[in-house]
């Protein structure tokens, strides 16, 4: 896979984030197939500030050079059969998921891959880790709106540098997606989780935007306790957090009155990504003997909400 070649790329989960990168890669001249739960789609229209473009997609059988998996964590298991059919001997898999991905630890994570089917279908050796720092939405069928696109971070799951990561970064940069290479992508994933794992569930429980949550003393105290526990877990698995919770909250506060992805899922009647955001960190903490009372309380009350909505 070379950043200068015309690649065959499959995007499984062409929702807001998946659709954004699918349009960018297709517009850069690559052969892109974009898939939703209903199958391949023909085209998407993307609006990013003053820039507006429509990209058409192709349909193909057999292996892709690059397989991007951008589904919700709750839909990962059902997406695996479609994804596995696109794997070839040289396919690179780039999961763009919220929370802790299935490949994150050496031992399988039952919270996000209960029967190990995802790990068996997509081996860790195929994977390049990714963290998406962007906010996109789907206001209507066939339309993607970029609210904010900071950067994409990519890196080897085991750390260090590699030619394939360098080529991936070049591919996205040439497609107009700012891309950063990381020598420790697991830490980058954990850092994003550290900022999201408490405010997302609290927003789902309260139905409040982030600005209101951040000025509420009880919510702040609960978040800070949970973030402290997440920092302790991170330190135990080589993903240390050096920033304070208060400093991270100040960064979030600058974004204003926005709704988290979990709150948007609740409002849309979709399943929430509770296991990827809280279940997996609690599972990892248990393995390392780390107590997580704040995360435990938050998980259980949010699970009660999720179960009541599903019922």
Secondary structure as UniProt FT lines:
FT   TURN            3..4
FT   STRAND          8..12
FT   HELIX           16..27
FT   TURN            28..29
FT   STRAND          31..36
FT   TURN            37..38
FT   STRAND          39..40
FT   STRAND          43..48
FT   TURN            49..50
FT   STRAND          51..56
FT   STRAND          66..69
FT   HELIX           73..75
FT   HELIX           76..84
FT   TURN            85..86
FT   TURN            89..90
FT   STRAND          92..95
FT   TURN            102..103
FT   TURN            110..112
FT   TURN            114..115
FT   HELIX           117..121
FT   HELIX           124..126
FT   STRAND          127..137
FT   TURN            141..142
FT   STRAND          143..156
FT   TURN            157..158
FT   HELIX           163..174
FT   TURN            175..176
FT   STRAND          179..181
FT   HELIX           185..196
FT   TURN            197..198
FT   HELIX           199..206
FT   HELIX           210..214
FT   HELIX           217..236
FT   TURN            237..238
FT   HELIX           245..253
FT   TURN            254..255
FT   HELIX           261..268
FT   HELIX           275..279
FT   HELIX           280..287
FT   TURN            288..289
FT   HELIX           293..310
//
